[in-house]
Amino acid sequence: MVILKVDSLILEGFPGLNLGVVIAKQIDNLGKSDEIIHMIRDRENEIREQYNTETLSQEPKIESWRKAYSAFGAKPKKYKSSVESLYRMILKGVDLRSINKIVDIYNYISVKHMIPAGGDDAAKVDGDVVLRFARGDERFTALNSDETETAKEGEVIYSDDKEVLCRRWNWRECDKTKMTDETRDVVLVVEGLPPVTQEEMSVILEEFKQLIEEYCGGKIRTAVLDEARFEVEI
């Protein structure tokens, strides 16, 4: 049995964490969806109307990630959470690039709900996936790169049995498990720190599931990991 697990030290260090998980198998990720792209464009326009770069860091859902990054030693001005990076790109006038259906869907979920989202091609994962603090000797190769680096001791990482899948919680994903048109099985995460509640996370997961079913098909399960439940079979 292969699992996704949140280490107990993470749960102790970040009270109120709700990790939403979507396991989707036998999806069709070929091609792109104009409808998904249109939804992203609409949300980009709303973000530009509602927010600005000067005050974005004060938004509670952004501020919580800045505090989390500071807590494990990553300066938030230099290393921004994935959702803050997306919002700042949008506020600078950049339209998010379409990658493939499953990536476009999780980017839409991220910008709609102001919450980090990401994931991995499950077929490319080696063993269990664990959200934990780095020892400082783990190897990492960033998305679309062939240069290997080492995780910093104490930073929050996702890792499998061989290497780091994502550094600084959701700052940078690896190249090994990137999702492509040929991807059929995925494990996706939506990361909620307070003020995100478990109830809100459940609503987000249901929308996430419905979008994947509509545009990619497949067999889909969801779960929320927290202090009461810290692992799920993937």
C-alpha positions as a Markdown table, in Angstrom:
| # | Residue | x | y | z |
|---|---|---|---|---|
| 1 | Met | 0.0 | 0.0 | 0.0 |
| 2 | Val | 1.4 | 3.4 | -1.0 |
| 3 | Ile | 0.3 | 6.4 | 1.1 |
| 4 | Leu | 0.4 | 10.1 | 1.4 |
| 5 | Lys | 1.2 | 11.1 | 5.0 |
| 6 | Val | 1.6 | 14.3 | 7.0 |
| 7 | Asp | 4.4 | 13.9 | 9.6 |
| 8 | Ser | 3.3 | 14.5 | 13.2 |
| 9 | Leu | 5.9 | 17.3 | 13.6 |
| 10 | Ile | 4.2 | 19.3 | 10.8 |
| 11 | Leu | 0.9 | 19.0 | 12.5 |
| 12 | Glu | 2.4 | 20.2 | 15.7 |
| 13 | Gly | 4.2 | 23.0 | 14.1 |
| 14 | Phe | 1.3 | 24.3 | 12.1 |
| 15 | Pro | -1.9 | 23.9 | 14.1 |
| 16 | Gly | -5.1 | 23.9 | 12.1 |
| 17 | Leu | -3.6 | 22.5 | 9.0 |
| 18 | Asn | -6.1 | 21.0 | 6.6 |
| 19 | Leu | -4.5 | 19.2 | 3.7 |
| 20 | Gly | -7.1 | 18.4 | 1.0 |
| 21 | Val | -6.2 | 15.4 | -1.1 |
| 22 | Val | -7.6 | 14.4 | -4.5 |
| 23 | Ile | -6.6 | 10.9 | -5.9 |
| 24 | Ala | -7.7 | 10.7 | -9.6 |
| 25 | Lys | -7.0 | 7.5 | -11.6 |
| 26 | Gln | -7.5 | 6.7 | -15.3 |
| 27 | Ile | -8.0 | 10.3 | -16.3 |
| 28 | Asp | -7.8 | 11.6 | -19.8 |
| 29 | Asn | -5.4 | 14.6 | -19.8 |
| 30 | Leu | -4.9 | 14.9 | -23.5 |
| 31 | Gly | -5.5 | 18.3 | -25.1 |
| 32 | Lys | -6.7 | 21.5 | -23.5 |
| 33 | Ser | -10.0 | 22.9 | -22.5 |
| 34 | Asp | -11.1 | 26.4 | -23.7 |
| 35 | Glu | -13.7 | 26.4 | -20.9 |
| 36 | Ile | -11.1 | 26.0 | -18.2 |
| 37 | Ile | -8.9 | 28.6 | -19.7 |
| 38 | His | -11.9 | 31.0 | -20.0 |
| 39 | Met | -12.7 | 30.4 | -16.3 |
| 40 | Ile | -9.1 | 31.3 | -15.4 |
| 41 | Arg | -9.2 | 34.4 | -17.5 |
| 42 | Asp | -12.4 | 35.5 | -15.7 |
| 43 | Arg | -10.9 | 35.0 | -12.4 |
| 44 | Glu | -7.7 | 36.9 | -13.4 |
| 45 | Asn | -9.9 | 39.9 | -14.3 |
| 46 | Glu | -11.7 | 39.6 | -10.9 |
| 47 | Ile | -8.3 | 39.5 | -9.1 |
| 48 | Arg | -7.1 | 42.6 | -10.9 |
| 49 | Glu | -10.3 | 44.4 | -9.8 |
| 50 | Gln | -10.2 | 43.3 | -6.2 |
| 51 | Tyr | -6.5 | 43.3 | -5.1 |
| 52 | Asn | -3.3 | 45.1 | -5.6 |
| 53 | Thr | 0.4 | 44.3 | -5.0 |
| 54 | Glu | 0.8 | 46.8 | -2.2 |
| 55 | Thr | -1.8 | 45.2 | 0.1 |
| 56 | Leu | -1.8 | 41.5 | -1.1 |
| 57 | Ser | 0.5 | 40.4 | 1.7 |
| 58 | Gln | -2.1 | 41.6 | 4.3 |
| 59 | Glu | -4.8 | 39.2 | 3.0 |
| 60 | Pro | -5.4 | 36.6 | 5.7 |
| 61 | Lys | -4.9 | 33.6 | 3.4 |
| 62 | Ile | -1.7 | 35.1 | 2.0 |
| 63 | Glu | -0.4 | 36.3 | 5.4 |
| 64 | Ser | -0.8 | 32.8 | 6.9 |
| 65 | Trp | 1.6 | 31.4 | 4.3 |
| 66 | Arg | 4.1 | 34.2 | 4.9 |
| 67 | Lys | 4.1 | 33.4 | 8.6 |
| 68 | Ala | 4.4 | 29.7 | 7.9 |
| 69 | Tyr | 7.4 | 30.3 | 5.6 |
| 70 | Ser | 9.0 | 32.5 | 8.2 |
| 71 | Ala | 8.5 | 29.8 | 10.8 |
| 72 | Phe | 10.7 | 27.3 | 8.9 |
| 73 | Gly | 13.3 | 29.9 | 7.9 |
| 74 | Ala | 12.3 | 30.8 | 4.4 |
| 75 | Lys | 12.1 | 34.6 | 4.0 |
| 76 | Pro | 8.7 | 35.3 | 2.5 |
| 77 | Lys | 9.9 | 38.3 | 0.5 |
| 78 | Lys | 12.3 | 35.9 | -1.4 |
| 79 | Tyr | 10.4 | 32.7 | -1.3 |
| 80 | Lys | 6.7 | 33.1 | -1.9 |
| 81 | Ser | 4.0 | 30.5 | -1.6 |
| 82 | Ser | 2.6 | 29.2 | -4.9 |
| 83 | Val | -0.6 | 31.1 | -4.5 |
| 84 | Glu | 1.0 | 34.4 | -3.7 |
| 85 | Ser | 3.3 | 33.9 | -6.7 |
| 86 | Leu | 0.2 | 33.3 | -9.0 |
| 87 | Tyr | -1.6 | 36.3 | -7.7 |
| 88 | Arg | 1.4 | 38.6 | -8.1 |
| 89 | Met | 1.9 | 37.4 | -11.7 |
| 90 | Ile | -1.8 | 38.2 | -12.4 |
| 91 | Leu | -1.6 | 41.6 | -10.7 |
| 92 | Lys | 1.4 | 42.4 | -12.9 |
| 93 | Gly | -0.8 | 41.8 | -16.0 |
| 94 | Val | 0.5 | 38.3 | -16.8 |
| 95 | Asp | -2.0 | 35.7 | -18.0 |
| 96 | Leu | -1.4 | 32.3 | -16.5 |
| 97 | Arg | 0.0 | 29.9 | -19.2 |
| 98 | Ser | -2.1 | 26.9 | -20.0 |
| 99 | Ile | -0.2 | 23.7 | -19.3 |
| 100 | Asn | -2.6 | 20.8 | -19.6 |
| 101 | Lys | -6.1 | 20.1 | -18.3 |
| 102 | Ile | -5.2 | 18.8 | -14.9 |
| 103 | Val | -2.7 | 21.5 | -14.2 |
| 104 | Asp | -5.0 | 24.2 | -15.5 |
| 105 | Ile | -7.8 | 22.9 | -13.2 |
| 106 | Tyr | -5.6 | 23.0 | -10.1 |
| 107 | Asn | -4.4 | 26.5 | -11.0 |
| 108 | Tyr | -8.0 | 27.6 | -11.3 |
| 109 | Ile | -8.8 | 26.2 | -7.9 |
| 110 | Ser | -5.8 | 27.9 | -6.5 |
| 111 | Val | -6.6 | 31.4 | -7.8 |
| 112 | Lys | -10.4 | 31.1 | -7.2 |
| 113 | His | -10.0 | 30.2 | -3.5 |
| 114 | Met | -6.7 | 31.9 | -2.8 |
| 115 | Ile | -5.2 | 28.6 | -1.6 |
| 116 | Pro | -2.1 | 26.7 | -2.7 |
| 117 | Ala | -2.7 | 23.7 | -4.9 |
| 118 | Gly | -0.4 | 21.3 | -6.7 |
| 119 | Gly | 0.3 | 17.6 | -7.4 |
| 120 | Asp | 2.2 | 14.8 | -8.9 |
| 121 | Asp | 1.9 | 12.1 | -11.5 |
| 122 | Ala | 1.3 | 9.1 | -9.2 |
| 123 | Ala | 2.9 | 6.7 | -11.7 |
| 124 | Lys | 6.3 | 8.5 | -11.3 |
| 125 | Val | 6.3 | 8.5 | -7.5 |
| 126 | Asp | 8.8 | 6.2 | -5.8 |
| 127 | Gly | 7.1 | 4.8 | -2.7 |
| 128 | Asp | 5.2 | 6.8 | -0.1 |
| 129 | Val | 4.8 | 10.6 | -0.2 |
| 130 | Val | 5.4 | 12.4 | 3.1 |
| 131 | Leu | 5.0 | 16.1 | 4.0 |
| 132 | Arg | 7.7 | 16.7 | 6.6 |
| 133 | Phe | 10.7 | 18.8 | 7.7 |
| 134 | Ala | 13.9 | 18.2 | 5.7 |
| 135 | Arg | 17.0 | 16.7 | 7.2 |
| 136 | Gly | 19.1 | 18.7 | 4.9 |
| 137 | Asp | 20.6 | 15.9 | 2.8 |
| 138 | Glu | 17.6 | 15.3 | 0.4 |
| 139 | Arg | 18.2 | 15.8 | -3.3 |
| 140 | Phe | 15.9 | 17.9 | -5.5 |
| 141 | Thr | 15.7 | 18.6 | -9.2 |
| 142 | Ala | 13.3 | 21.5 | -10.0 |
| 143 | Leu | 10.6 | 21.5 | -12.7 |
| 144 | Asn | 12.1 | 21.8 | -16.2 |
| 145 | Ser | 15.6 | 21.7 | -14.9 |
| 146 | Asp | 18.5 | 19.1 | -14.9 |
| 147 | Glu | 20.4 | 20.7 | -12.0 |
| 148 | Thr | 20.3 | 18.9 | -8.7 |
| 149 | Glu | 20.3 | 20.8 | -5.4 |
| 150 | Thr | 19.9 | 19.9 | -1.7 |
| 151 | Ala | 17.0 | 20.8 | 0.5 |
| 152 | Lys | 17.8 | 23.1 | 3.5 |
| 153 | Glu | 17.6 | 21.5 | 6.9 |
| 154 | Gly | 14.2 | 22.4 | 8.5 |
| 155 | Glu | 12.4 | 23.5 | 5.4 |
| 156 | Val | 9.0 | 21.9 | 4.8 |
| 157 | Ile | 9.1 | 19.4 | 1.9 |
| 158 | Tyr | 7.1 | 16.7 | 0.2 |
| 159 | Ser | 9.3 | 13.7 | -0.5 |
| 160 | Asp | 9.0 | 10.1 | -1.7 |
| 161 | Asp | 11.4 | 7.3 | -0.9 |
| 162 | Lys | 14.1 | 8.7 | -3.2 |
| 163 | Glu | 14.0 | 12.5 | -3.4 |
| 164 | Val | 12.2 | 15.8 | -2.8 |
| 165 | Leu | 9.0 | 16.3 | -4.8 |
| 166 | Cys | 8.3 | 19.9 | -3.7 |
| 167 | Arg | 10.5 | 22.3 | -1.8 |
| 168 | Arg | 9.5 | 24.9 | 0.8 |
| 169 | Trp | 6.1 | 23.4 | 1.1 |
| 170 | Asn | 4.6 | 24.6 | -2.2 |
| 171 | Trp | 7.3 | 27.0 | -3.5 |
| 172 | Arg | 8.9 | 24.8 | -6.2 |
| 173 | Glu | 7.8 | 21.4 | -7.7 |
| 174 | Cys | 10.2 | 18.7 | -9.0 |
| 175 | Asp | 10.7 | 17.6 | -12.6 |
| 176 | Lys | 10.3 | 13.9 | -12.0 |
| 177 | Thr | 6.6 | 13.8 | -11.2 |
| 178 | Lys | 5.4 | 16.6 | -13.4 |
| 179 | Met | 2.0 | 16.0 | -15.1 |
| 180 | Thr | 1.9 | 15.8 | -18.9 |
| 181 | Asp | -0.7 | 15.0 | -21.5 |
| 182 | Glu | 0.1 | 11.3 | -21.0 |
| 183 | Thr | -0.5 | 11.4 | -17.3 |
| 184 | Arg | -3.3 | 9.0 | -16.2 |
| 185 | Asp | -3.1 | 8.8 | -12.4 |
| 186 | Val | -2.5 | 11.9 | -10.2 |
| 187 | Val | -2.3 | 12.8 | -6.5 |
| 188 | Leu | -3.2 | 16.4 | -5.9 |
| 189 | Val | -3.2 | 18.5 | -2.8 |
| 190 | Val | -4.9 | 21.7 | -1.6 |
| 191 | Glu | -3.1 | 23.2 | 1.4 |
| 192 | Gly | -5.2 | 25.0 | 4.0 |
| 193 | Leu | -3.8 | 26.9 | 6.9 |
| 194 | Pro | -6.1 | 29.0 | 9.2 |
| 195 | Pro | -8.3 | 30.9 | 8.3 |
| 196 | Val | -9.2 | 28.0 | 6.0 |
| 197 | Thr | -11.5 | 25.7 | 7.9 |
| 198 | Gln | -12.2 | 22.0 | 7.3 |
| 199 | Glu | -15.7 | 23.0 | 6.1 |
| 200 | Glu | -14.2 | 25.3 | 3.5 |
| 201 | Met | -11.7 | 22.6 | 2.4 |
| 202 | Ser | -14.5 | 20.1 | 1.9 |
| 203 | Val | -16.3 | 22.6 | -0.4 |
| 204 | Ile | -13.1 | 23.2 | -2.4 |
| 205 | Leu | -12.5 | 19.5 | -2.7 |
| 206 | Glu | -16.0 | 18.8 | -4.0 |
| 207 | Glu | -15.5 | 21.5 | -6.7 |
| 208 | Phe | -12.1 | 20.2 | -7.5 |
| 209 | Lys | -13.5 | 16.6 | -7.9 |
| 210 | Gln | -16.4 | 17.8 | -10.1 |
| 211 | Leu | -14.1 | 19.7 | -12.5 |
| 212 | Ile | -11.8 | 16.7 | -12.9 |
| 213 | Glu | -14.8 | 14.5 | -13.6 |
| 214 | Glu | -16.2 | 16.9 | -16.1 |
| 215 | Tyr | -13.0 | 17.6 | -18.1 |
| 216 | Cys | -10.8 | 14.6 | -17.4 |
| 217 | Gly | -13.1 | 11.7 | -16.3 |
| 218 | Gly | -11.5 | 9.0 | -14.2 |
| 219 | Lys | -12.1 | 7.5 | -10.8 |
| 220 | Ile | -11.7 | 10.1 | -8.1 |
| 221 | Arg | -11.5 | 10.0 | -4.3 |
| 222 | Thr | -10.9 | 12.8 | -1.8 |
| 223 | Ala | -9.8 | 13.1 | 1.8 |
| 224 | Val | -8.8 | 15.8 | 4.3 |
| 225 | Leu | -5.7 | 15.1 | 6.4 |
| 226 | Asp | -5.4 | 16.8 | 9.7 |
| 227 | Glu | -4.7 | 16.0 | 13.4 |
| 228 | Ala | -7.4 | 13.3 | 13.3 |
| 229 | Arg | -6.4 | 11.7 | 10.1 |
| 230 | Phe | -2.8 | 12.0 | 8.9 |
| 231 | Glu | -2.5 | 9.6 | 6.0 |
| 232 | Val | -4.4 | 8.3 | 3.0 |
| 233 | Glu | -3.8 | 5.5 | 0.5 |
| 234 | Ile | -2.9 | 6.8 | -2.9 |
